[in-house]
């Protein structure tokens, strides 16, 4: 995947991602065999935090 094909969420800090972007990123990582488990957990935590805060 080159820079032009990267999704918009790929260059953002985790705390600036919207819930939709986090969901898309998690789906992307889930589909990959070599997914980064630490990144997946950080994204899932951020989504939970946003959901709990009502964002």
C-alpha angles and dihedrals in degrees: 000000000000127000093266091056096048116115117245092252093058095081099041129096111251093246091059096052119109120231089255092052091049090050090050092048092049091050089050092050093045090056092054123084092208095049119155106247094196091053091047091052092047091051092048091050092049090050091050091049092050092047092049091049092049095240 
